[in-house]
């Protein structure tokens, strides 16, 4: 910070002291100017005339009023204007008492709105100039009267210019602060969306693979003594599911790495091209799954492809958890115009012949996560029990995304 800036900051911190110093300078200028004779033959001559005591009193009062110019600008203008009016009518009009009125008028114009400044400036110019021309001792066309008119106009104009510049600078500062707040809010929103997306991925990965591990581990424990070959096969499936879970968790958690961290994940996000592999893991766990697809040669945006995969994964995991391996599941992927419809049906039933209560009916985060994924892309998701038993998950996803999932930019098909 320069010396000028530091001095400006100190003066700005003590406005009353600054106004007192300004009043002293104005008083010194008025007193000095009252001793000058501008009409001398050799130019301006000092000491030719001496101001009378009334002029000195009026100048002192006018300068003293300027100390309060920031606190009550209109009142100070009225006081200094009245003192100038008295001087122009009763005393020597060449005594520069009107200087204090010009400073007060500048303060009013720089601290109030434009209509107020305009009215105050016109009133001050009209009253002071009119009184000097009509009631003063000098002719109406004297240069002192014209100078009074000019200086009051300059004071009002300069004050309005300063006010306009101050308002312009303030508007720029507010616009910059608003833009900064907007950037911060946008950054926080993106962080929250990314955190929610990662939470959904973690839920889908953990729920799917842990459900498979749980089923296969139960099978292995049941047949360990009587059928060790089948138990060994079940344990192999447990190992494969746990390895897949670790790989997907590593890829998902890898998104939290900093830009300079090593071993950033490079494996692409899963999509419908891995649907056979996904359903194969459920079949190996004993769930009967049938797949119907009528979307040949359909290339989906990455965000839509991932959402479709996760919806099917979560729906089949719910079938595995709530309906059991005795249920039959059917997965269909149908391209209908600009949309892709995903349906997952099962015929699992509870003890009373109806669908099992629990997570699939809104008690957990699975359905909520599916709905968030689908609605984030501009699609719709409907879930609910089927007539006669079972459960239905139906998602409609746009082929062209309108809102991309943060961190997973989509592309137009």
C-alpha positions in Angstrom: 0.0 0.0 0.0 1.4 3.4 -1.0 1.9 6.4 1.4 -1.0 8.1 -0.3 -3.3 5.2 0.2 -2.3 4.9 3.9 -3.0 8.6 4.4 -6.3 8.3 2.7 -7.3 5.4 5.0 -6.3 7.3 8.1 -8.3 10.3 7.0 -11.3 8.2 6.1 -11.2 6.7 9.6 -11.6 10.2 11.2 -14.1 12.1 9.0 -14.8 14.7 11.7 -11.2 15.6 12.0 -11.0 15.8 8.2 -14.0 18.2 8.0 -12.5 20.3 10.8 -9.3 20.6 8.8 -11.2 21.5 5.7 -13.2 24.2 7.6 -9.9 25.7 8.8 -8.6 25.8 5.3 -11.8 27.4 3.9 -11.8 30.0 6.7 -8.2 30.9 5.9 -9.0 31.2 2.2 -12.0 33.4 2.9 -10.2 35.7 5.3 -7.2 36.0 3.0 -9.5 36.7 0.0 -11.3 39.4 1.9 -8.1 41.5 2.0 -7.6 41.4 -1.8 -8.7 44.1 -4.2 -9.3 42.5 -7.6 -10.0 45.8 -9.4 -6.7 47.5 -8.8 -4.9 48.9 -11.8 -1.8 46.7 -11.3 -4.0 43.5 -10.9 -4.9 42.0 -7.6 -3.6 44.0 -4.7 -3.4 42.8 -1.2 -4.0 44.9 1.9 -5.9 47.7 0.1 -9.2 46.9 1.9 -10.0 45.5 5.2 -13.1 43.4 5.9 -15.6 44.7 8.5 -16.2 42.8 11.7 -19.6 41.5 10.5 -17.9 39.8 7.5 -15.4 38.2 9.7 -18.1 36.9 12.0 -20.1 35.5 9.0 -17.0 33.9 7.6 -16.2 32.2 10.9 -19.7 30.9 11.4 -19.8 29.6 7.8 -16.5 27.8 8.2 -17.6 26.4 11.6 -20.8 25.0 10.1 -18.7 23.0 7.6 -17.5 20.8 10.4 -20.9 19.1 10.5 -21.3 18.9 6.7 -21.3 15.1 6.6 -23.8 14.6 9.4 -26.4 17.2 8.3 -25.6 18.3 4.8 -28.9 20.0 4.1 -28.9 21.9 7.4 -25.3 23.0 6.8 -26.3 24.2 3.3 -29.2 26.2 4.8 -27.0 27.8 7.4 -24.1 28.7 5.0 -26.6 29.9 2.4 -28.3 32.2 5.0 -24.9 33.6 6.0 -24.0 34.2 2.4 -27.3 35.9 1.8 -26.8 38.2 4.7 -23.3 39.1 3.5 -24.4 39.8 0.0 -27.2 42.2 1.1 -25.8 44.0 4.1 -22.0 43.9 3.7 -19.3 44.0 1.1 -20.4 41.5 -1.6 -16.8 40.9 -2.4 -16.2 39.2 0.9 -16.1 35.5 -0.1 -18.5 34.1 2.5 -20.2 32.3 -0.3 -17.3 29.9 -0.4 -18.7 28.0 2.5 -22.1 27.7 0.8 -20.4 26.3 -2.3 -18.6 23.6 -0.2 -21.9 22.8 1.5 -23.7 22.6 -1.8 -21.0 20.2 -3.1 -21.5 18.0 -0.1 -25.3 17.9 -0.6 -24.9 17.0 -4.3 -22.3 14.2 -3.5 -24.2 12.6 -0.6 -27.9 12.8 -1.7 -29.8 11.7 -4.8 -29.8 13.6 -8.1 -33.3 15.2 -7.7 -32.4 16.6 -4.2 -29.1 17.9 -5.6 -30.8 19.5 -8.5 -33.4 21.2 -6.3 -30.8 22.4 -3.8 -28.5 23.7 -6.5 -31.2 25.6 -8.3 -32.6 27.1 -5.1 -29.1 28.2 -3.9 -28.1 29.7 -7.2 -31.4 31.5 -7.6 -31.6 32.9 -4.1 -28.0 34.0 -3.7 -27.6 35.4 -7.2 -31.0 37.1 -7.2 -30.4 38.7 -3.8 -27.0 40.0 -4.9 -28.3 41.4 -8.1 -31.5 42.9 -6.7 -30.6 44.0 -3.2 -26.8 44.2 -3.3 -24.8 47.4 -3.4 -23.2 46.5 -6.8 -24.8 46.7 -10.2 -26.7 43.6 -11.2 -24.2 42.9 -14.0 -21.1 43.1 -11.7 -18.7 40.2 -12.1 -19.0 39.3 -8.4 -22.7 38.5 -9.0 -21.9 36.4 -12.1 -19.1 34.7 -10.2 -21.5 33.8 -7.5 -23.8 32.2 -10.0 -20.9 30.3 -11.7 -19.4 29.0 -8.5 -22.6 27.6 -7.0 -23.3 25.9 -10.3 -19.8 24.4 -10.3 -20.3 23.1 -6.7 -23.5 21.4 -7.5 -22.2 19.8 -10.8 -18.9 18.6 -9.2 -20.8 17.0 -6.3 -23.2 15.2 -8.6 -20.3 13.9 -10.7 -18.6 12.6 -7.5 -21.8 10.9 -6.4 -22.3 9.3 -9.8 -18.7 8.0 -9.9 -19.1 6.6 -6.3 -22.3 4.9 -7.3 -20.7 3.4 -10.4 -17.7 2.1 -8.4 -20.1 0.7 -5.8 -22.2 -1.1 -8.4 -19.0 -2.7 -9.9 -17.9 -3.8 -6.5 -21.4 -5.3 -5.7 -21.4 -7.0 -9.1 -18.0 -8.5 -8.4 -19.0 -9.7 -4.9 -22.3 -11.1 -6.3 -20.3 -13.0 -9.0 -17.9 -14.3 -6.3 -20.8 -15.5 -4.2 -22.4 -17.1 -7.2 -19.1 -19.0 -8.0 -18.9 -20.1 -4.4 -22.5 -21.3 -4.3 -22.0 -23.1 -7.6 -18.9 -24.8 -6.3 -20.7 -25.9 -3.1 -23.6 -27.2 -5.2 -21.3 -29.2 -7.4 -19.5 -30.6 -4.4 -22.8 -31.7 -2.9 -24.0 -33.2 -6.1 -20.7 -35.1 -6.5 -20.9 -36.3 -3.0 -24.4 -37.6 -3.5 -23.4 -39.3 -6.8 -20.5 -41.1 -5.1 -22.8 -42.1 -2.2 -25.3 -43.6 -4.7 -22.5 -45.5 -6.5 -21.1 -46.8 -3.2 -24.6 -47.9 -2.2 -25.3 -49.7 -5.4 -21.9 -51.5 -5.5 -22.0 -52.6 -1.8 -25.7 -53.6 -1.9 -25.3 -55.7 -5.0 -22.1 -57.5 -4.2 -22.6 -58.0 -0.5 -26.0 -59.5 -1.3 -24.4 -62.0 -3.6 -21.7 -62.8 -1.1 -24.3 -63.3 1.6 -26.3 -65.7 -0.6 -23.3 -67.7 -1.8 -21.8 -67.9 1.7 -25.1 -69.2 3.0 -25.1 -71.9 0.3 -21.6 -72.9 1.1 -22.3 -73.2 4.8 -25.4 -75.3 4.0 -23.7 -77.8 1.7 -20.2 -77.8 3.2 -20.3 -81.3 4.7 -22.6 -83.1 2.3 -21.6 -81.6 -1.0 -18.1 -80.1 -0.8 -17.8 -79.6 -4.6 -20.9 -77.4 -4.6 -19.6 -75.5 -1.5 -16.3 -75.0 -3.3 -18.2 -73.5 -6.3 -20.2 -71.2 -4.0 -17.0 -70.0 -2.3 -15.5 -69.3 -5.8 -18.5 -67.2 -6.5 -18.0 -65.4 -3.2 -14.4 -64.7 -4.1 -15.4 -63.4 -7.5 -18.1 -61.2 -6.1 -15.8 -59.7 -3.4 -13.1 -59.1 -6.0 -15.6 -57.3 -8.2 -16.8 -55.3 -5.3 -13.3 -54.2 -4.4 -12.5 -53.2 -8.0 -15.7 -51.1 -8.2 -15.1 -49.6 -4.8 -11.5 -48.7 -5.8 -12.7 -47.0 -8.9 -15.4 -45.1 -7.1 -13.3 -44.0 -4.2 -10.5 -43.1 -6.7 -12.7 -40.2 -7.8 -11.9 -38.6 -4.4 -8.2 -38.5 -5.2 -6.5 -35.1 -5.7 -5.3 -34.2 -9.1 -1.7 -35.0 -8.3 -2.4 -38.4 -6.7 -1.0 -41.5 -8.5 -3.0 -44.4 -9.8 -6.1 -42.5 -10.9 -8.9 -44.8 -12.1 -8.9 -45.4 -15.8 -11.6 -48.1 -16.1 -14.8 -46.8 -17.8 -18.0 -46.6 -15.9 -20.2 -49.7 -16.3 -23.1 -49.6 -18.8 -25.6 -51.8 -20.6 -22.8 -53.5 -22.5 -22.1 -55.3 -19.2 -25.7 -56.4 -18.7 -25.0 -60.0 -19.5 -22.1 -60.1 -17.0 -24.4 -58.5 -14.4 -27.2 -60.9 -14.8 -24.7 -63.7 -14.8 -23.6 -62.9 -11.3 -27.3 -63.2 -10.1 -27.8 -66.4 -12.0 -24.7 -67.8 -10.3 -26.3 -66.9 -7.0 -29.4 -69.0 -7.9 -31.8 -66.2 -9.1 -33.6 -67.0 -12.4 -33.2 -63.9 -14.6 -34.5 -63.5 -18.1 -33.3 -60.6 -20.3 -35.3 -59.0 -23.2 -33.7 -56.3 -25.3 -35.0 -54.4 -28.3 -32.4 -51.7 -28.4 -30.0 -52.8 -31.2 -27.3 -50.5 -32.3 -28.3 -47.9 -29.6 -25.5 -45.8 -28.3 -26.4 -44.1 -25.1 -24.7 -41.1 -23.4 -22.4 -42.2 -20.7 -24.6 -40.8 -17.9 -27.7 -42.5 -19.2 -25.9 -45.8 -19.8 -24.6 -45.8 -16.2 -28.0 -44.9 -14.8 -29.7 -47.7 -16.7 -27.0 -50.2 -15.5 -27.4 -49.0 -11.8 -31.2 -49.2 -11.9 -31.1 -52.8 -13.2 -28.4 -53.6 -10.6 -30.3 -52.2 -7.7 -33.6 -53.7 -8.8 -32.1 -57.2 -9.1 -30.3 -56.8 -5.8 -33.7 -56.0 -4.2 -35.2 -59.1 -5.8 -32.3 -61.1 -4.4 -32.7 -59.6 -0.9 -36.5 -59.5 -0.5 -37.9 -62.1 -2.9 -35.2 -64.7 -2.6 -33.7 -67.1 -5.1 -37.1 -68.8 -5.6 -38.4 -65.8 -7.5 -38.2 -65.3 -11.2 -37.0 -61.9 -12.5 -37.3 -60.4 -15.9 -35.3 -57.5 -17.3 -36.4 -55.6 -20.4 -34.6 -52.8 -22.2 -36.7 -51.2 -24.9 -35.9 -48.2 -27.2 -39.0 -46.1 -27.8 -38.3 -43.1 -29.9 -36.1 -40.6 -28.0 -36.3 -42.7 -24.8 -35.1 -45.9 -23.4 -37.5 -47.8 -21.1 -36.0 -50.1 -18.4 -38.3 -52.6 -16.6 -37.4 -55.1 -13.9 -40.2 -57.5 -12.8 -40.3 -60.3 -10.3 -42.9 -62.7 -9.0 -41.7 -62.9 -5.5 -44.3 -63.0 -2.7 -44.4 -62.7 1.0 -46.0 -64.9 3.5 -49.5 -63.6 2.8 -49.2 -63.8 -1.0 -48.3 -60.1 -1.3 -45.1 -58.4 -1.9 -42.6 -58.4 0.9 -42.4 -55.2 2.9 -39.1 -53.5 3.4 -36.6 -51.5 1.4 -38.4 -52.0 -1.9 -41.3 -50.1 -0.6 -39.3 -47.1 0.5 -37.7 -48.1 3.9 -34.1 -47.8 2.6 -32.0 -45.8 0.2 -32.2 -48.1 -2.9 -35.3 -46.8 -4.4 -34.4 -43.2 -3.5 -31.0 -43.5 -5.1 -32.6 -44.9 -8.3 -35.1 -42.1 -8.4 -32.4 -39.5 -7.9 -30.4 -40.9 -10.8 -33.3 -41.0 -13.2 -34.7 -37.6 -12.3 -31.3 -36.0 -12.6 -31.2 -37.0 -16.2 -34.8 -35.7 -16.9 -36.4 -39.2 -16.8 -39.1 -40.8 -14.6 -39.1 -43.8 -12.3 -42.2 -45.7 -11.1 -42.0 -48.5 -8.6 -44.6 -50.6 -6.8 -46.1 -54.0 -6.2 -47.6 -56.0 -9.0 -51.1 -57.4 -9.0 -51.0 -61.0 -7.9 -47.6 -60.7 -6.2 -44.1 -59.4 -7.0 -42.6 -56.0 -7.6 -42.1 -53.8 -10.6 -39.4 -51.1 -11.4 -40.0 -49.1 -14.5 -37.6 -46.3 -15.6 -37.9 -44.0 -18.6 -34.6 -42.4 -19.6 -34.0 -39.8 -22.4 -31.5 -40.8 -25.0 -30.3 -37.2 -25.2 -29.5 -36.0 -21.7 -30.7 -32.6 -20.6 -28.9 -32.6 -17.2 -25.6 -34.5 -16.9 -24.6 -36.1 -13.7 -21.7 -34.2 -12.2 -18.4 -35.8 -13.1 -20.0 -37.9 -15.9 -20.5 -35.7 -18.9 -23.0 -37.1 -21.3 -23.0 -37.0 -25.1 -25.8 -36.8 -27.7 -26.7 -40.1 -29.3 
